[in-house]
Amino acid sequence: MRLSPLQARIHPLVLTAVLTLAGCSATEIVNQWSNPAYPSASFKEIMIIGVSNQTSIRRTFEDEFVSQLKAAGLNAAPSYQFIHEDGPVDESRLKQAVEQAGADAAIVTRLIGIEQKTGITPGYYHSVPAYGFYRWYSSAWSGYYEPPRVYRYEVYVSETSLYDMVKNEVVWSGAARTTASSDVGKEIKHYVETVIRALSEKKLLDSK
C-alpha cells in the first residue's frame, strides 16, 4: 500500500510514542515510616550507602545523593571513599568507615524487587476526509491503520532508610517504585530528588 506524505509522517510518530511510553522514567514513594521519637532531626555528616555489586552504579548513586544534599546545605560523603570493597563488608569494617567519615547518620538504599510489566498502546486509524460516495470509496483504500502494540518494561522496587548512627536507630524508611529507563543517570537523579523531598517534608534533613 502506498502511503500519502501525511501518512508517512504519522507512522514514525506512532512508533516514537510507543518507545517513549516504554522508556519513561518515574519514581514514587509508595510506603514510608518515620520514627515518632524524631519529630525533627539534624545531622552534621551523612554517609550515603548504595547497596550494589555494580561499582559504577553504586558510585554514581552515592555521588548524586551527596551532590543534592550539599546543594541543600547538608554535609554528606559517599561510602566508597571509605569502603573500597565491592560487595558486603562485616560490621567492624562498616563501623570503621563510619568513624573515619565522622558520620552521625547514614542513608542506605537497596533493591528489594523487580516487577515485570506489560503495556499496550491502542490501535490508530488515520482516514482521509472525503465527501460523497465515490470519494469516500476511494479514500477507504488509502486510510492507514496502526495496530495495537504490546511492550514490556520493568519496575524496580527499592528501599531507602535513614539511620541515626549515634543512637543506632532507624529514623525513616521508605519504599519506592521506579519505572526502568535507558538513561540510568536521569533515573538516579529523579530517585534521589524524590527521596530527599520525602525526608525534607518530614523535617528530617535540617542542617545544623
C-alpha positions as a LaTeX table, in Angstrom:
\begin{tabular}{lrrr}
\hline
Residue & $x$ (\AA) & $y$ (\AA) & $z$ (\AA) \\
\hline
Met1 & 0.00 & 0.00 & 0.00 \\
Arg2 & 1.37 & 3.40 & $-0.99$ \\
Leu3 & 1.17 & 5.98 & 1.81 \\
Ser4 & 0.50 & 9.64 & 1.30 \\
Pro5 & 3.16 & 12.12 & 2.60 \\
Leu6 & 0.96 & 12.85 & 5.65 \\
Gln7 & 0.50 & 9.17 & 6.44 \\
Ala8 & 4.23 & 8.53 & 6.00 \\
Arg9 & 4.92 & 11.14 & 8.70 \\
Ile10 & 2.32 & 9.71 & 11.09 \\
His11 & 3.79 & 6.20 & 11.06 \\
Pro12 & 7.16 & 7.04 & 12.74 \\
Leu13 & 5.36 & 9.31 & 15.20 \\
Val14 & 3.27 & 6.40 & 16.43 \\
Leu15 & 6.40 & 4.27 & 16.90 \\
Thr16 & 8.09 & 7.09 & 18.78 \\
Ala17 & 5.13 & 7.33 & 21.14 \\
Val18 & 5.41 & 3.61 & 21.89 \\
Leu19 & 9.12 & 3.87 & 22.66 \\
Thr20 & 8.58 & 6.93 & 24.84 \\
Leu21 & 5.93 & 5.18 & 26.92 \\
Ala22 & 8.09 & 2.10 & 27.29 \\
Gly23 & 11.20 & 4.01 & 28.30 \\
Cys24 & 9.82 & 6.78 & 30.53 \\
Ser25 & 11.32 & 7.14 & 33.97 \\
Ala26 & 9.33 & 7.84 & 37.11 \\
Thr27 & 9.88 & 7.26 & 40.82 \\
Glu28 & 7.23 & 7.40 & 43.51 \\
Ile29 & 7.29 & 6.66 & 47.23 \\
Val30 & 4.63 & 4.00 & 47.78 \\
Asn31 & 5.10 & 3.48 & 51.51 \\
Gln32 & 7.04 & 5.24 & 54.25 \\
Trp33 & 7.50 & 5.14 & 58.01 \\
Ser34 & 9.15 & 7.64 & 60.33 \\
Asn35 & 10.24 & 7.18 & 63.94 \\
Pro36 & 7.80 & 9.09 & 66.18 \\
Ala37 & 10.71 & 9.88 & 68.51 \\
Tyr38 & 12.09 & 12.13 & 65.76 \\
Pro39 & 9.62 & 14.96 & 65.14 \\
Ser40 & 12.59 & 16.68 & 63.51 \\
Ala41 & 16.26 & 15.85 & 63.16 \\
Ser42 & 19.55 & 17.41 & 62.12 \\
Phe43 & 22.85 & 15.70 & 61.43 \\
Lys44 & 26.36 & 17.03 & 60.96 \\
Glu45 & 27.57 & 14.38 & 58.47 \\
Ile46 & 25.59 & 11.83 & 56.48 \\
Met47 & 27.19 & 8.80 & 54.88 \\
Ile48 & 25.48 & 7.61 & 51.69 \\
Ile49 & 25.50 & 3.86 & 51.09 \\
Gly50 & 24.26 & 2.34 & 47.85 \\
Val51 & 23.93 & $-1.44$ & 48.19 \\
Ser52 & 25.05 & $-2.72$ & 44.78 \\
Asn53 & 27.71 & $-5.05$ & 43.38 \\
Gln54 & 27.92 & $-2.82$ & 40.31 \\
Thr55 & 30.68 & $-0.37$ & 41.15 \\
Ser56 & 29.71 & 2.25 & 38.57 \\
Ile57 & 26.04 & 2.25 & 39.64 \\
Arg58 & 26.96 & 2.46 & 43.31 \\
Arg59 & 29.35 & 5.38 & 42.81 \\
Thr60 & 27.00 & 7.27 & 40.52 \\
Phe61 & 24.15 & 6.84 & 43.00 \\
Glu62 & 26.20 & 7.91 & 46.02 \\
Asp63 & 27.70 & 10.89 & 44.20 \\
Glu64 & 24.26 & 12.11 & 43.13 \\
Phe65 & 22.93 & 11.85 & 46.67 \\
Val66 & 25.94 & 13.72 & 48.07 \\
Ser67 & 25.64 & 16.43 & 45.40 \\
Gln68 & 21.96 & 17.09 & 46.09 \\
Leu69 & 22.40 & 17.06 & 49.86 \\
Lys70 & 25.28 & 19.52 & 49.66 \\
Ala71 & 23.18 & 21.75 & 47.43 \\
Ala72 & 20.62 & 21.76 & 50.26 \\
Gly73 & 23.29 & 22.85 & 52.75 \\
Leu74 & 23.97 & 19.44 & 54.29 \\
Asn75 & 27.30 & 17.67 & 54.74 \\
Ala76 & 27.47 & 14.22 & 53.18 \\
Ala77 & 30.05 & 11.73 & 51.93 \\
Pro78 & 29.85 & 8.68 & 49.66 \\
Ser79 & 30.65 & 5.38 & 51.33 \\
Tyr80 & 33.01 & 4.32 & 48.53 \\
Gln81 & 35.57 & 6.82 & 49.81 \\
Phe82 & 35.85 & 4.76 & 52.99 \\
Ile83 & 34.65 & 1.31 & 51.88 \\
His84 & 36.67 & 0.44 & 48.80 \\
Glu85 & 35.50 & $-3.16$ & 48.63 \\
Asp86 & 32.83 & $-4.21$ & 46.14 \\
Gly87 & 30.08 & $-6.17$ & 47.85 \\
Pro88 & 29.19 & $-6.57$ & 51.51 \\
Val89 & 31.58 & $-5.87$ & 54.41 \\
Asp90 & 31.37 & $-7.07$ & 58.01 \\
Glu91 & 30.11 & $-4.96$ & 60.91 \\
Ser92 & 33.54 & $-4.00$ & 62.22 \\
Arg93 & 34.58 & $-2.76$ & 58.77 \\
Leu94 & 31.39 & $-0.72$ & 58.47 \\
Lys95 & 31.87 & 0.83 & 61.91 \\
Gln96 & 35.41 & 1.77 & 60.98 \\
Ala97 & 34.20 & 3.50 & 57.82 \\
Val98 & 31.51 & 5.42 & 59.73 \\
Glu99 & 34.11 & 6.61 & 62.26 \\
Gln100 & 36.53 & 7.65 & 59.51 \\
Ala101 & 33.78 & 9.67 & 57.84 \\
Gly102 & 32.74 & 11.23 & 61.15 \\
Ala103 & 29.18 & 10.35 & 60.22 \\
Asp104 & 26.36 & 10.61 & 62.72 \\
Ala105 & 23.79 & 9.47 & 60.16 \\
Ala106 & 23.59 & 7.15 & 57.17 \\
Ile107 & 21.25 & 6.85 & 54.22 \\
Val108 & 21.15 & 3.31 & 52.84 \\
Thr109 & 19.40 & 2.25 & 49.63 \\
Arg110 & 18.89 & $-1.32$ & 48.47 \\
Leu111 & 16.94 & $-3.01$ & 45.69 \\
Ile112 & 14.28 & $-5.35$ & 47.06 \\
Gly113 & 12.50 & $-6.50$ & 43.90 \\
Ile114 & 11.88 & $-6.18$ & 40.16 \\
Glu115 & 8.39 & $-6.30$ & 38.66 \\
Gln116 & 7.84 & $-7.32$ & 35.03 \\
Lys117 & 5.10 & $-5.20$ & 33.46 \\
Thr118 & 3.25 & $-5.26$ & 30.14 \\
Gly119 & 1.75 & $-2.22$ & 28.44 \\
Ile120 & $-0.44$ & $-1.84$ & 25.37 \\
Thr121 & $-0.78$ & 1.16 & 23.11 \\
Pro122 & $-4.17$ & 1.45 & 21.38 \\
Gly123 & $-4.54$ & 0.97 & 17.64 \\
Tyr124 & $-4.62$ & 4.07 & 15.48 \\
Tyr125 & $-6.53$ & 4.72 & 12.27 \\
His126 & $-5.95$ & 7.71 & 10.05 \\
Ser127 & $-8.57$ & 8.31 & 7.41 \\
Val128 & $-8.51$ & 10.80 & 4.59 \\
Pro129 & $-11.55$ & 13.15 & 4.71 \\
Ala130 & $-13.81$ & 12.66 & 1.73 \\
Tyr131 & $-17.23$ & 13.92 & 0.65 \\
Gly132 & $-19.69$ & 11.97 & $-1.42$ \\
Phe133 & $-19.93$ & 8.26 & $-2.02$ \\
Tyr134 & $-17.29$ & 7.97 & $-4.76$ \\
Arg135 & $-14.64$ & 9.99 & $-2.93$ \\
Trp136 & $-15.39$ & 8.14 & 0.29 \\
Tyr137 & $-14.97$ & 4.81 & $-1.52$ \\
Ser138 & $-11.60$ & 5.90 & $-2.92$ \\
Ser139 & $-10.36$ & 7.21 & 0.42 \\
Ala140 & $-11.33$ & 3.95 & 2.15 \\
Trp141 & $-8.47$ & 2.29 & 0.27 \\
Ser142 & $-5.88$ & 4.82 & 1.32 \\
Gly143 & $-6.56$ & 5.10 & 5.08 \\
Tyr144 & $-3.73$ & 3.99 & 7.36 \\
Tyr145 & $-4.16$ & 1.69 & 10.36 \\
Glu146 & $-1.56$ & 1.17 & 13.09 \\
Pro147 & $-2.45$ & $-1.94$ & 15.12 \\
Pro148 & $-2.17$ & $-2.05$ & 18.93 \\
Arg149 & 1.34 & $-2.68$ & 20.19 \\
Val150 & 2.38 & $-4.67$ & 23.23 \\
Tyr151 & 5.58 & $-3.73$ & 25.06 \\
Arg152 & 7.28 & $-4.91$ & 28.23 \\
Tyr153 & 9.11 & $-2.92$ & 30.85 \\
Glu154 & 10.49 & $-3.31$ & 34.35 \\
Val155 & 9.64 & $-1.55$ & 37.60 \\
Tyr156 & 12.29 & $-1.55$ & 40.32 \\
Val157 & 11.17 & $-1.67$ & 43.95 \\
Ser158 & 13.76 & $-0.28$ & 46.36 \\
Glu159 & 14.02 & 0.69 & 49.98 \\
Thr160 & 15.85 & 3.71 & 51.40 \\
Ser161 & 16.41 & 4.17 & 55.14 \\
Leu162 & 17.84 & 6.98 & 57.25 \\
Tyr163 & 19.76 & 5.85 & 60.34 \\
Asp164 & 20.90 & 7.72 & 63.43 \\
Met165 & 24.38 & 6.22 & 63.82 \\
Val166 & 24.88 & 7.60 & 67.33 \\
Lys167 & 21.71 & 6.02 & 68.70 \\
Asn168 & 21.85 & 3.11 & 66.24 \\
Glu169 & 18.18 & 3.64 & 65.35 \\
Val170 & 16.15 & 3.86 & 62.16 \\
Val171 & 14.78 & 7.38 & 61.72 \\
Trp172 & 12.89 & 6.92 & 58.45 \\
Ser173 & 12.32 & 4.21 & 55.88 \\
Gly174 & 10.53 & 4.37 & 52.54 \\
Ala175 & 9.75 & 2.00 & 49.68 \\
Ala176 & 9.80 & 3.38 & 46.15 \\
Arg177 & 8.83 & 2.13 & 42.70 \\
Thr178 & 10.88 & 3.26 & 39.72 \\
Thr179 & 9.96 & 2.66 & 36.08 \\
Ala180 & 13.06 & 1.48 & 34.22 \\
Ser181 & 14.71 & 3.87 & 31.80 \\
Ser182 & 17.53 & 3.65 & 29.29 \\
Asp183 & 19.02 & 6.78 & 30.90 \\
Val184 & 20.36 & 5.48 & 34.22 \\
Gly185 & 21.82 & 8.85 & 35.24 \\
Lys186 & 18.49 & 10.59 & 34.83 \\
Glu187 & 16.72 & 7.78 & 36.65 \\
Ile188 & 19.09 & 8.03 & 39.63 \\
Lys189 & 18.79 & 11.81 & 39.77 \\
His190 & 15.00 & 11.65 & 39.88 \\
Tyr191 & 15.09 & 8.89 & 42.52 \\
Val192 & 17.35 & 10.96 & 44.79 \\
Glu193 & 15.18 & 14.05 & 44.33 \\
Thr194 & 12.10 & 12.05 & 45.34 \\
Val195 & 13.71 & 10.62 & 48.49 \\
Ile196 & 15.18 & 13.94 & 49.62 \\
Arg197 & 11.82 & 15.64 & 49.12 \\
Ala198 & 10.12 & 12.98 & 51.28 \\
Leu199 & 12.74 & 13.39 & 54.04 \\
Ser200 & 12.51 & 17.17 & 53.91 \\
Glu201 & 8.73 & 17.07 & 54.27 \\
Lys202 & 9.24 & 15.06 & 57.47 \\
Lys203 & 11.80 & 17.68 & 58.67 \\
Leu204 & 14.48 & 15.02 & 58.92 \\
Leu205 & 17.17 & 16.80 & 56.93 \\
Asp206 & 17.52 & 20.14 & 58.68 \\
Ser207 & 21.09 & 21.43 & 58.59 \\
Lys208 & 22.80 & 22.44 & 61.82 \\
\hline
\end{tabular}
